[in-house]
């Protein structure tokens, strides 16, 4: 039979994993059922996915479900076909989700008495990336044994671990969509931003007229959050200054400074850059440019005409104290042509002495404010510019950070 329904969902979200083969290993945790959604998420982004299960995992979730989910036979035991070698050679990465303490201990000690640990060692031997998503009871996780074995794995170049979160005193793996958003940059780029300190601003600000009414804009904060996720996933130390957001920030982005007004965002940037020098500052936030000159302490009664005088708010990037190696300014404007957008980008770059400017036309309804998609123009100091394809903002963030990394390696500003 040549047709399988999995072909109907292949690449329906994006094509960022097309050409990639990923082996997903499922071990005996009660979180095993969530792995079905995980493998489907990878397929929707273009990946070819195979599944391997331990005996204990097979007792919790039927292998037939994963065969339905992927369109490929599920490996539940090793045979004379040496599946551990075949998969390590065929696939680009191995993801263990969920990973029990038992499997974590075996991998760290090189104990290869069952299929998943043996296959993991084989992947490491071929210098392929291994992603581990631990899942266990909190009292087990918070022991010296777990920390010892996770620490050993984290020191391996091929291994990447997404540690769990605490929710209502219980230990849980992250939301599956958040795990996917972490996994893809790791699979594609590894930790190529390891050790870099990156500051990202995100979201709209609010300028209050009275206690309940405010001026704002349609910025959702998605672009900034996706840049933070991409940078974190690639190994950077990320600080997110977040205004009003209409998207959720994954729990693994822990260093968040919440602000509401443009002045608060500017003060946060000033405070952070006074105490620390960041390697990269990226500013996709959409702070409001004007605020009411007068604040009404009580709610203004409706049914009356009101004349409001506006005054400018501070420019957030002008409050940077210690300049980063790379400053990326953002421009969102309504323009009629690429030439006009390019000029806006160069004006913004020159104004803030930035190494790069990212511009997008928010006059289009299919990209920019509130949309999951964007299409951006990148302008560089040497006069060069390039335009991205229209892509989801997750992919746009990778496009931008790839170019930022090139600038950093090249000394900045050369494009």
Secondary structure, DSSP 8 states (H G I E B T S, - for coil): ----GGGGTTTSS-STTTT-EEEEEE-SSGGGGHHHHHHHHHHHTT-EEEEEE-HHHHHHS-HHHHHHHHSS--B-S--TT-HHHHHHHH-SEEEEEEE-HHHHHHHHHT--SSHHHHHHHHHHHTT-EEEEEE---HHHHTSHHHHHHHHHHHTSTTEEE---EEETTEEE---HHHHHHHHHHHHHH-STTTT-EEEEEESB--EESSSS-EE--S--SHHHHHHHHHHHHTT-EEEEEE-B-SS---TT---EEE--SHHHHHHHHHHHHHH---SEEEE--B--SEEESS--SS---SSS-----EEE---GGGG-SS--SEEEEEEEE--SSHHHHHHHHHHHHHHHT-SEEEEEETTSTTSSTT-SEE--EEEETTS-EEE--SEEHHHHHHHHHHHHHHHHHHTSS--
